[in-house]
């Protein structure tokens, strides 16, 4: 049985993944700047982690 509150973690993680993907794509366009390269890497990692957590929710 799925309760409404069970959907909240998934929704938060989905929103986080979307935000991280957008950030990574934007920063990847400016990788000539060291801070943008680092940001793109970290945001990509965050997006993957959110996806893994969503998968583990079942």
PQR file with spaces between the fields and no chain letter, atoms N, CA, C, O and H, PARSE charges and radii, in Angstrom:
ATOM       1  N    UNK     1       0.843   -1.168    0.000 -0.4000 1.5000
ATOM       2  CA   UNK     1       0.000    0.000    0.000 -0.0000 2.0000
ATOM       3  C    UNK     1       0.899    1.245    0.000  0.5500 1.7000
ATOM       4  O    UNK     1       1.857    1.324    0.769 -0.5500 1.4000
ATOM       5  N    UNK     2       0.587    2.196   -0.851 -0.4000 1.5000
ATOM       6  CA   UNK     2       1.350    3.441   -0.933 -0.0000 2.0000
ATOM       7  C    UNK     2       0.526    4.577   -0.348  0.5500 1.7000
ATOM       8  O    UNK     2      -0.626    4.793   -0.726 -0.5500 1.4000
ATOM       9  H    UNK     2      -0.191    2.132   -1.475  0.4000 1.0000
ATOM      10  N    UNK     3       1.128    5.283    0.564 -0.4000 1.5000
ATOM      11  CA   UNK     3       0.472    6.431    1.161 -0.0000 2.0000
ATOM      12  C    UNK     3       0.991    7.704    0.508  0.5500 1.7000
ATOM      13  O    UNK     3       2.072    7.715   -0.082 -0.5500 1.4000
ATOM      14  H    UNK     3       2.064    5.108    0.870  0.4000 1.0000
ATOM      15  N    UNK     4       0.227    8.756    0.616 -0.4000 1.5000
ATOM      16  CA   UNK     4       0.607   10.031   -0.005 -0.0000 2.0000
ATOM      17  C    UNK     4       1.981   10.494    0.470  0.5500 1.7000
ATOM      18  O    UNK     4       2.766   10.988   -0.340 -0.5500 1.4000
ATOM      19  H    UNK     4      -0.651    8.748    1.095  0.4000 1.0000
ATOM      20  N    UNK     5       2.293   10.351    1.750 -0.4000 1.5000
ATOM      21  CA   UNK     5       3.584   10.822    2.274 -0.0000 2.0000
ATOM      22  C    UNK     5       4.746   10.010    1.713  0.5500 1.7000
ATOM      23  O    UNK     5       5.888   10.466    1.750 -0.5500 1.4000
ATOM      24  H    UNK     5       1.655    9.950    2.408  0.4000 1.0000
ATOM      25  N    UNK     6       4.472    8.813    1.193 -0.4000 1.5000
ATOM      26  CA   UNK     6       5.528    8.007    0.578 -0.0000 2.0000
ATOM      27  C    UNK     6       6.021    8.619   -0.729  0.5500 1.7000
ATOM      28  O    UNK     6       7.120    8.304   -1.186 -0.5500 1.4000
ATOM      29  H    UNK     6       3.544    8.443    1.163  0.4000 1.0000
ATOM      30  N    UNK     7       5.222    9.482   -1.327 -0.4000 1.5000
ATOM      31  CA   UNK     7       5.574   10.103   -2.604 -0.0000 2.0000
ATOM      32  C    UNK     7       6.484   11.314   -2.421  0.5500 1.7000
ATOM      33  O    UNK     7       7.163   11.727   -3.361 -0.5500 1.4000
ATOM      34  H    UNK     7       4.330    9.738   -0.956  0.4000 1.0000
ATOM      35  N    UNK     8       6.501   11.878   -1.232 -0.4000 1.5000
ATOM      36  CA   UNK     8       7.270   13.097   -1.001 -0.0000 2.0000
ATOM      37  C    UNK     8       8.767   12.930   -1.212  0.5500 1.7000
ATOM      38  O    UNK     8       9.369   13.766   -1.885 -0.5500 1.4000
ATOM      39  H    UNK     8       5.949   11.543   -0.469  0.4000 1.0000
ATOM      40  N    UNK     9       9.397   11.896   -0.673 -0.4000 1.5000
ATOM      41  CA   UNK     9      10.844   11.760   -0.915 -0.0000 2.0000
ATOM      42  C    UNK     9      11.166   11.630   -2.407  0.5500 1.7000
ATOM      43  O    UNK     9      12.142   12.211   -2.881 -0.5500 1.4000
ATOM      44  H    UNK     9       8.908   11.217   -0.126  0.4000 1.0000
ATOM      45  N    UNK    10      10.362   10.882   -3.136 -0.4000 1.5000
ATOM      46  CA   UNK    10      10.577   10.722   -4.571 -0.0000 2.0000
ATOM      47  C    UNK    10      10.465   12.077   -5.281  0.5500 1.7000
ATOM      48  O    UNK    10      11.290   12.400   -6.136 -0.5500 1.4000
ATOM      49  H    UNK    10       9.569   10.410   -2.750  0.4000 1.0000
ATOM      50  N    UNK    11       9.459   12.856   -4.933 -0.4000 1.5000
ATOM      51  CA   UNK    11       9.259   14.156   -5.571 -0.0000 2.0000
ATOM      52  C    UNK    11      10.429   15.100   -5.283  0.5500 1.7000
ATOM      53  O    UNK    11      10.880   15.822   -6.172 -0.5500 1.4000
ATOM      54  H    UNK    11       8.789   12.593   -4.239  0.4000 1.0000
ATOM      55  N    UNK    12      10.914   15.093   -4.052 -0.4000 1.5000
ATOM      56  CA   UNK    12      12.051   15.947   -3.682 -0.0000 2.0000
ATOM      57  C    UNK    12      13.297   15.519   -4.447  0.5500 1.7000
ATOM      58  O    UNK    12      14.027   16.361   -4.969 -0.5500 1.4000
ATOM      59  H    UNK    12      10.548   14.506   -3.330  0.4000 1.0000
ATOM      60  N    UNK    13      13.540   14.217   -4.515 -0.4000 1.5000
ATOM      61  CA   UNK    13      14.721   13.723   -5.232 -0.0000 2.0000
ATOM      62  C    UNK    13      14.616   13.993   -6.733  0.5500 1.7000
ATOM      63  O    UNK    13      15.621   14.299   -7.375 -0.5500 1.4000
ATOM      64  H    UNK    13      12.946   13.533   -4.092  0.4000 1.0000
ATOM      65  N    UNK    14      13.419   13.885   -7.295 -0.4000 1.5000
ATOM      66  CA   UNK    14      13.240   14.184   -8.712 -0.0000 2.0000
ATOM      67  C    UNK    14      13.521   15.656   -8.990  0.5500 1.7000
ATOM      68  O    UNK    14      14.175   15.991   -9.978 -0.5500 1.4000
ATOM      69  H    UNK    14      12.603   13.637   -6.773  0.4000 1.0000
ATOM      70  N    UNK    15      13.028   16.533   -8.119 -0.4000 1.5000
ATOM      71  CA   UNK    15      13.281   17.963   -8.289 -0.0000 2.0000
ATOM      72  C    UNK    15      14.769   18.269   -8.165  0.5500 1.7000
ATOM      73  O    UNK    15      15.305   19.079   -8.921 -0.5500 1.4000
ATOM      74  H    UNK    15      12.497   16.261   -7.316  0.4000 1.0000
ATOM      75  N    UNK    16      15.427   17.627   -7.222 -0.4000 1.5000
ATOM      76  CA   UNK    16      16.864   17.823   -7.040 -0.0000 2.0000
ATOM      77  C    UNK    16      17.624   17.359   -8.277  0.5500 1.7000
ATOM      78  O    UNK    16      18.539   18.043   -8.734 -0.5500 1.4000
ATOM      79  H    UNK    16      14.991   16.969   -6.608  0.4000 1.0000
ATOM      80  N    UNK    17      17.254   16.210   -8.817 -0.4000 1.5000
ATOM      81  CA   UNK    17      17.924   15.683  -10.006 -0.0000 2.0000
ATOM      82  C    UNK    17      17.777   16.636  -11.187  0.5500 1.7000
ATOM      83  O    UNK    17      18.734   16.860  -11.928 -0.5500 1.4000
ATOM      84  H    UNK    17      16.510   15.654   -8.446  0.4000 1.0000
ATOM      85  N    UNK    18      16.593   17.194  -11.365 -0.4000 1.5000
ATOM      86  CA   UNK    18      16.350   18.141  -12.463 -0.0000 2.0000
ATOM      87  C    UNK    18      17.205   19.393  -12.276  0.5500 1.7000
ATOM      88  O    UNK    18      17.817   19.880  -13.227 -0.5500 1.4000
ATOM      89  H    UNK    18      15.815   17.013  -10.763  0.4000 1.0000
ATOM      90  N    UNK    19      17.246   19.908  -11.057 -0.4000 1.5000
ATOM      91  CA   UNK    19      18.048   21.107  -10.778 -0.0000 2.0000
ATOM      92  C    UNK    19      19.530   20.833  -11.001  0.5500 1.7000
ATOM      93  O    UNK    19      20.236   21.660  -11.580 -0.5500 1.4000
ATOM      94  H    UNK    19      16.750   19.513  -10.285  0.4000 1.0000
ATOM      95  N    UNK    20      19.999   19.690  -10.549 -0.4000 1.5000
ATOM      96  CA   UNK    20      21.412   19.353  -10.713 -0.0000 2.0000
ATOM      97  C    UNK    20      21.775   19.147  -12.179  0.5500 1.7000
ATOM      98  O    UNK    20      22.853   19.550  -12.615 -0.5500 1.4000
ATOM      99  H    UNK    20      19.426   19.018  -10.079  0.4000 1.0000
ATOM     100  N    UNK    21      20.889   18.527  -12.933 -0.4000 1.5000
ATOM     101  CA   UNK    21      21.138   18.327  -14.365 -0.0000 2.0000
ATOM     102  C    UNK    21      21.239   19.674  -15.076  0.5500 1.7000
ATOM     103  O    UNK    21      22.141   19.884  -15.887 -0.5500 1.4000
ATOM     104  H    UNK    21      20.013   18.199  -12.579  0.4000 1.0000
ATOM     105  N    UNK    22      20.323   20.579  -14.776 -0.4000 1.5000
ATOM     106  CA   UNK    22      20.335   21.903  -15.391 -0.0000 2.0000
ATOM     107  C    UNK    22      21.619   22.660  -15.049  0.5500 1.7000
ATOM     108  O    UNK    22      22.231   23.288  -15.912 -0.5500 1.4000
ATOM     109  H    UNK    22      19.590   20.408  -14.117  0.4000 1.0000
ATOM     110  N    UNK    23      22.010   22.590  -13.795 -0.4000 1.5000
ATOM     111  CA   UNK    23      23.236   23.251  -13.342 -0.0000 2.0000
ATOM     112  C    UNK    23      24.455   22.664  -14.048  0.5500 1.7000
ATOM     113  O    UNK    23      25.321   23.399  -14.521 -0.5500 1.4000
ATOM     114  H    UNK    23      21.512   22.079  -13.094  0.4000 1.0000
ATOM     115  N    UNK    24      24.517   21.334  -14.115 -0.4000 1.5000
ATOM     116  CA   UNK    24      25.656   20.669  -14.757 -0.0000 2.0000
ATOM     117  C    UNK    24      25.770   21.062  -16.220  0.5500 1.7000
ATOM     118  O    UNK    24      26.868   21.314  -16.717 -0.5500 1.4000
ATOM     119  H    UNK    24      23.813   20.737  -13.730  0.4000 1.0000
ATOM     120  N    UNK    25      24.642   21.116  -16.907 -0.4000 1.5000
ATOM     121  CA   UNK    25      24.655   21.484  -18.324 -0.0000 2.0000
ATOM     122  C    UNK    25      25.123   22.922  -18.521  0.5500 1.7000
ATOM     123  O    UNK    25      25.895   23.211  -19.434 -0.5500 1.4000
ATOM     124  H    UNK    25      23.750   20.912  -16.503  0.4000 1.0000
ATOM     125  N    UNK    26      24.655   23.810  -17.668 -0.4000 1.5000
ATOM     126  CA   UNK    26      25.053   25.218  -17.777 -0.0000 2.0000
ATOM     127  C    UNK    26      26.543   25.377  -17.486  0.5500 1.7000
ATOM     128  O    UNK    26      27.258   26.049  -18.230 -0.5500 1.4000
ATOM     129  H    UNK    26      24.027   23.575  -16.926  0.4000 1.0000
ATOM     130  N    UNK    27      26.999   24.768  -16.424 -0.4000 1.5000
ATOM     131  CA   UNK    27      28.405   24.904  -16.044 -0.0000 2.0000
ATOM     132  C    UNK    27      29.331   24.225  -17.047  0.5500 1.7000
ATOM     133  O    UNK    27      30.455   24.680  -17.259 -0.5500 1.4000
ATOM     134  H    UNK    27      26.419   24.222  -15.820  0.4000 1.0000
ATOM     135  N    UNK    28      28.871   23.144  -17.662 -0.4000 1.5000
ATOM     136  CA   UNK    28      29.694   22.449  -18.651 -0.0000 2.0000
ATOM     137  C    UNK    28      30.014   23.360  -19.835  0.5500 1.7000
ATOM     138  O    UNK    28      31.032   23.177  -20.503 -0.5500 1.4000
ATOM     139  H    UNK    28      27.958   22.774  -17.490  0.4000 1.0000
ATOM     140  N    UNK    29      29.173   24.314  -20.088 -0.4000 1.5000
ATOM     141  CA   UNK    29      29.407   25.263  -21.169 -0.0000 2.0000
ATOM     142  C    UNK    29      30.472   26.305  -20.850  0.5500 1.7000
ATOM     143  O    UNK    29      30.857   27.099  -21.709 -0.5500 1.4000
ATOM     144  H    UNK    29      28.346   24.463  -19.545  0.4000 1.0000
ATOM     145  N    UNK    30      30.939   26.291  -19.611 -0.4000 1.5000
ATOM     146  CA   UNK    30      31.937   27.278  -19.170 -0.0000 2.0000
ATOM     147  C    UNK    30      33.133   26.589  -18.532  0.5500 1.7000
ATOM     148  O    UNK    30      33.763   27.139  -17.628 -0.5500 1.4000
ATOM     149  H    UNK    30      30.626   25.646  -18.914  0.4000 1.0000
ATOM     150  N    UNK    31      33.446   25.389  -18.999 -0.4000 1.5000
ATOM     151  CA   UNK    31      34.485   24.587  -18.347 -0.0000 2.0000
ATOM     152  C    UNK    31      35.898   25.159  -18.477  0.5500 1.7000
ATOM     153  O    UNK    31      36.839   24.632  -17.886 -0.5500 1.4000
ATOM     154  H    UNK    31      32.934   24.942  -19.734  0.4000 1.0000
ATOM     155  N    UNK    32      36.043   26.224  -19.242 -0.4000 1.5000
ATOM     156  CA   UNK    32      37.356   26.861  -19.287 -0.0000 2.0000
ATOM     157  C    UNK    32      37.662   27.560  -17.951  0.5500 1.7000
ATOM     158  O    UNK    32      38.812   27.883  -17.653 -0.5500 1.4000
ATOM     159  H    UNK    32      35.278   26.653  -19.723  0.4000 1.0000
ATOM     160  N    UNK    33      36.619   27.780  -17.169 -0.4000 1.5000
ATOM     161  CA   UNK    33      36.772   28.327  -15.813 -0.0000 2.0000
ATOM     162  C    UNK    33      36.811   27.147  -14.841  0.5500 1.7000
ATOM     163  O    UNK    33      35.922   26.296  -14.848 -0.5500 1.4000
ATOM     164  H    UNK    33      35.685   27.518  -17.411  0.4000 1.0000
ATOM     165  N    UNK    34      37.831   27.107  -14.022 -0.4000 1.5000
ATOM     166  CA   UNK    34      38.014   25.984  -13.097 -0.0000 2.0000
ATOM     167  C    UNK    34      36.791   25.773  -12.205  0.5500 1.7000
ATOM     168  O    UNK    34      36.355   24.638  -12.015 -0.5500 1.4000
ATOM     169  H    UNK    34      38.553   27.799  -14.016  0.4000 1.0000
ATOM     170  N    UNK    35      36.234   26.855  -11.658 -0.4000 1.5000
ATOM     171  CA   UNK    35      35.098   26.695  -10.754 -0.0000 2.0000
ATOM     172  C    UNK    35      33.876   26.133  -11.483  0.5500 1.7000
ATOM     173  O    UNK    35      33.081   25.414  -10.879 -0.5500 1.4000
ATOM     174  H    UNK    35      36.588   27.778  -11.813  0.4000 1.0000
ATOM     175  N    UNK    36      33.716   26.444  -12.759 -0.4000 1.5000
ATOM     176  CA   UNK    36      32.594   25.904  -13.536 -0.0000 2.0000
ATOM     177  C    UNK    36      32.806   24.418  -13.839  0.5500 1.7000
ATOM     178  O    UNK    36      31.852   23.640  -13.824 -0.5500 1.4000
ATOM     179  H    UNK    36      34.362   27.029  -13.250  0.4000 1.0000
ATOM     180  N    UNK    37      34.042   24.028  -14.110 -0.4000 1.5000
ATOM     181  CA   UNK    37      34.349   22.621  -14.359 -0.0000 2.0000
ATOM     182  C    UNK    37      34.036   21.802  -13.115  0.5500 1.7000
ATOM     183  O    UNK    37      33.427   20.736  -13.200 -0.5500 1.4000
ATOM     184  H    UNK    37      34.816   24.660  -14.122  0.4000 1.0000
ATOM     185  N    UNK    38      34.458   22.307  -11.960 -0.4000 1.5000
ATOM     186  CA   UNK    38      34.198   21.615  -10.691 -0.0000 2.0000
ATOM     187  C    UNK    38      32.695   21.548  -10.430  0.5500 1.7000
ATOM     188  O    UNK    38      32.173   20.500  -10.048 -0.5500 1.4000
ATOM     189  H    UNK    38      34.953   23.173  -11.891  0.4000 1.0000
ATOM     190  N    UNK    39      32.018   22.642  -10.633 -0.4000 1.5000
ATOM     191  CA   UNK    39      30.570   22.689  -10.414 -0.0000 2.0000
ATOM     192  C    UNK    39      29.856   21.687  -11.326  0.5500 1.7000
ATOM     193  O    UNK    39      28.950   20.985  -10.878 -0.5500 1.4000
ATOM     194  H    UNK    39      32.441   23.493  -10.943  0.4000 1.0000
ATOM     195  N    UNK    40      30.249   21.615  -12.587 -0.4000 1.5000
ATOM     196  CA   UNK    40      29.631   20.676  -13.525 -0.0000 2.0000
ATOM     197  C    UNK    40      29.826   19.237  -13.046  0.5500 1.7000
ATOM     198  O    UNK    40      28.894   18.434  -13.106 -0.5500 1.4000
ATOM     199  H    UNK    40      30.985   22.185  -12.952  0.4000 1.0000
ATOM     200  N    UNK    41      31.016   18.910  -12.576 -0.4000 1.5000
ATOM     201  CA   UNK    41      31.289   17.557  -12.073 -0.0000 2.0000
ATOM     202  C    UNK    41      30.439   17.227  -10.855  0.5500 1.7000
ATOM     203  O    UNK    41      29.842   16.154  -10.775 -0.5500 1.4000
ATOM     204  H    UNK    41      31.772   19.562  -12.527  0.4000 1.0000
ATOM     205  N    UNK    42      30.392   18.156   -9.912 -0.4000 1.5000
ATOM     206  CA   UNK    42      29.648   17.918   -8.672 -0.0000 2.0000
ATOM     207  C    UNK    42      28.147   17.827   -8.955  0.5500 1.7000
ATOM     208  O    UNK    42      27.463   16.977   -8.385 -0.5500 1.4000
ATOM     209  H    UNK    42      30.878   19.028   -9.978  0.4000 1.0000
ATOM     210  N    UNK    43      27.642   18.674   -9.809 -0.4000 1.5000
ATOM     211  CA   UNK    43      26.219   18.631  -10.128 -0.0000 2.0000
ATOM     212  C    UNK    43      25.856   17.353  -10.880  0.5500 1.7000
ATOM     213  O    UNK    43      24.779   16.799  -10.664 -0.5500 1.4000
ATOM     214  H    UNK    43      28.198   19.364  -10.272  0.4000 1.0000
ATOM     215  N    UNK    44      26.723   16.886  -11.746 -0.4000 1.5000
ATOM     216  CA   UNK    44      26.487   15.613  -12.434 -0.0000 2.0000
ATOM     217  C    UNK    44      26.461   14.462  -11.436  0.5500 1.7000
ATOM     218  O    UNK    44      25.622   13.566  -11.527 -0.5500 1.4000
ATOM     219  H    UNK    44      27.598   17.336  -11.922  0.4000 1.0000
ATOM     220  N    UNK    45      27.377   14.497  -10.494 -0.4000 1.5000
ATOM     221  CA   UNK    45      27.419   13.462   -9.453 -0.0000 2.0000
ATOM     222  C    UNK    45      26.148   13.503   -8.608  0.5500 1.7000
ATOM     223  O    UNK    45      25.598   12.461   -8.253 -0.5500 1.4000
ATOM     224  H    UNK    45      28.059   15.225  -10.420  0.4000 1.0000
ATOM     225  N    UNK    46      25.689   14.704   -8.290 -0.4000 1.5000
ATOM     226  CA   UNK    46      24.462   14.858   -7.511 -0.0000 2.0000
ATOM     227  C    UNK    46      23.264   14.293   -8.285  0.5500 1.7000
ATOM     228  O    UNK    46      22.421   13.603   -7.711 -0.5500 1.4000
ATOM     229  H    UNK    46      26.136   15.550   -8.579  0.4000 1.0000
ATOM     230  N    UNK    47      23.192   14.586   -9.579 -0.4000 1.5000
ATOM     231  CA   UNK    47      22.097   14.064  -10.396 -0.0000 2.0000
ATOM     232  C    UNK    47      22.093   12.533  -10.383  0.5500 1.7000
ATOM     233  O    UNK    47      21.042   11.916  -10.210 -0.5500 1.4000
ATOM     234  H    UNK    47      23.876   15.146  -10.045  0.4000 1.0000
ATOM     235  N    UNK    48      23.264   11.925  -10.566 -0.4000 1.5000
ATOM     236  CA   UNK    48      23.363   10.456  -10.548 -0.0000 2.0000
ATOM     237  C    UNK    48      22.951    9.890   -9.189  0.5500 1.7000
ATOM     238  O    UNK    48      22.242    8.887   -9.116 -0.5500 1.4000
ATOM     239  H    UNK    48      24.118   12.426  -10.706  0.4000 1.0000
ATOM     240  N    UNK    49      23.398   10.536   -8.123 -0.4000 1.5000
ATOM     241  CA   UNK    49      23.068   10.069   -6.781 -0.0000 2.0000
ATOM     242  C    UNK    49      21.570   10.142   -6.525  0.5500 1.7000
ATOM     243  O    UNK    49      20.990    9.220   -5.950 -0.5500 1.4000
ATOM     244  H    UNK    49      23.974   11.351   -8.183  0.4000 1.0000
ATOM     245  N    UNK    50      20.948   11.222   -6.946 -0.4000 1.5000
ATOM     246  CA   UNK    50      19.491   11.339   -6.799 -0.0000 2.0000
ATOM     247  C    UNK    50      18.794   10.215   -7.559  0.5500 1.7000
ATOM     248  O    UNK    50      17.840    9.624   -7.055 -0.5500 1.4000
ATOM     249  H    UNK    50      21.419   11.971   -7.413  0.4000 1.0000
ATOM     250  N    UNK    51      19.259    9.923   -8.755 -0.4000 1.5000
ATOM     251  CA   UNK    51      18.682    8.840   -9.547 -0.0000 2.0000
ATOM     252  C    UNK    51      18.829    7.500   -8.850  0.5500 1.7000
ATOM     253  O    UNK    51      17.902    6.690   -8.854 -0.5500 1.4000
ATOM     254  H    UNK    51      20.034   10.404   -9.165  0.4000 1.0000
ATOM     255  N    UNK    52      19.989    7.264   -8.254 -0.4000 1.5000
ATOM     256  CA   UNK    52      20.220    6.011   -7.535 -0.0000 2.0000
ATOM     257  C    UNK    52      19.291    5.910   -6.324  0.5500 1.7000
ATOM     258  O    UNK    52      18.736    4.847   -6.045 -0.5500 1.4000
ATOM     259  H    UNK    52      20.741    7.922   -8.251  0.4000 1.0000
ATOM     260  N    UNK    53      19.128    7.014   -5.616 -0.4000 1.5000
ATOM     261  CA   UNK    53      18.233    7.011   -4.455 -0.0000 2.0000
ATOM     262  C    UNK    53      16.787    6.774   -4.880  0.5500 1.7000
ATOM     263  O    UNK    53      16.054    6.047   -4.210 -0.5500 1.4000
ATOM     264  H    UNK    53      19.578    7.878   -5.843  0.4000 1.0000
ATOM     265  N    UNK    54      16.383    7.374   -5.971 -0.4000 1.5000
ATOM     266  CA   UNK    54      15.025    7.148   -6.481 -0.0000 2.0000
ATOM     267  C    UNK    54      14.842    5.673   -6.820  0.5500 1.7000
ATOM     268  O    UNK    54      13.815    5.081   -6.489 -0.5500 1.4000
ATOM     269  H    UNK    54      16.978    7.965   -6.515  0.4000 1.0000
ATOM     270  N    UNK    55      15.821    5.086   -7.470 -0.4000 1.5000
ATOM     271  CA   UNK    55      15.752    3.662   -7.822 -0.0000 2.0000
ATOM     272  C    UNK    55      15.632    2.789   -6.569  0.5500 1.7000
ATOM     273  O    UNK    55      14.931    1.777   -6.577 -0.5500 1.4000
ATOM     274  H    UNK    55      16.655    5.566   -7.739  0.4000 1.0000
ATOM     275  N    UNK    56      16.312    3.183   -5.506 -0.4000 1.5000
ATOM     276  CA   UNK    56      16.292    2.405   -4.279 -0.0000 2.0000
ATOM     277  C    UNK    56      15.000    2.562   -3.484  0.5500 1.7000
ATOM     278  O    UNK    56      14.725    1.771   -2.582 -0.5500 1.4000
ATOM     279  H    UNK    56      16.881    4.006   -5.500  0.4000 1.0000
ATOM     280  N    UNK    57      14.208    3.579   -3.814 -0.4000 1.5000
ATOM     281  CA   UNK    57      12.923    3.753   -3.131 -0.0000 2.0000
ATOM     282  C    UNK    57      11.937    2.654   -3.516  0.5500 1.7000
ATOM     283  O    UNK    57      11.002    2.341   -2.779 -0.5500 1.4000
ATOM     284  H    UNK    57      14.431    4.222   -4.547  0.4000 1.0000
ATOM     285  N    UNK    58      12.175    2.084   -4.682 -0.4000 1.5000
ATOM     286  CA   UNK    58      11.316    0.983   -5.142 -0.0000 2.0000
ATOM     287  C    UNK    58      10.157    1.421   -5.976  0.5500 1.7000
ATOM     288  O    UNK    58       9.366    0.588   -6.420 -0.5500 1.4000
ATOM     289  H    UNK    58      12.934    2.338   -5.280  0.4000 1.0000
